[in-house]
Amino acid sequence: MQFIITLIAALIVGLYMYKKKVPVNAKSLFFMVVFGIFMHALSDFIAGFIEGIQSSMNSR
């Protein structure tokens, strides 16, 4: 799941940079890495949230 989310995030950033013709420098690479880490953390949070909902359903 994490791998798929990271690939999708990289694809989105890559397409955006290609369409906007953003020059690849240290600043844009830094923002790409931060966006990837953010997507990773967000997918972790969503997975935990779904797991919590499922466990609360099972405990009833």
C-alpha positions in Angstrom: 0.0 0.0 0.0 2.8 2.5 1.0 4.7 1.7 -2.2 1.7 2.3 -4.4 0.9 5.6 -2.7 4.5 6.7 -3.1 4.5 5.8 -6.8 1.3 7.7 -7.4 2.8 10.8 -5.5 6.0 10.6 -7.6 4.0 10.3 -10.8 1.8 13.4 -9.9 4.9 15.4 -9.0 6.8 14.3 -12.2 3.9 15.1 -14.5 3.4 18.5 -12.8 7.1 19.3 -13.2 7.1 18.1 -16.8 4.0 20.1 -17.8 5.2 23.3 -16.0 8.8 22.8 -17.2 10.1 23.3 -13.7 13.9 23.4 -13.7 15.3 20.6 -11.5 17.4 22.2 -8.8 17.9 21.7 -5.1 14.8 23.5 -4.1 12.4 21.6 -6.4 14.1 18.3 -5.3 13.6 19.2 -1.7 9.9 19.9 -2.3 9.5 16.6 -4.1 11.0 14.7 -1.2 8.9 16.6 1.3 5.7 15.9 -0.8 6.7 12.2 -0.9 7.2 12.0 2.9 3.9 13.8 3.4 2.0 11.4 1.2 3.7 8.5 3.0 2.6 9.8 6.4 -0.9 10.6 5.1 -1.4 7.0 3.8 -0.1 5.7 7.2 -2.7 7.8 9.0 -5.5 6.8 6.7 -4.6 3.1 7.0 -4.6 3.4 10.8 -7.9 5.2 10.8 -9.5 2.5 8.6 -8.0 -0.2 10.8 -9.5 1.6 13.9 -12.9 1.7 12.4 -12.8 -2.0 11.4 -11.6 -3.0 14.9 -14.4 -0.9 16.5 -16.9 -2.7 14.3 -15.6 -6.1 15.2 -15.7 -5.4 19.0 -19.5 -4.9 19.0 
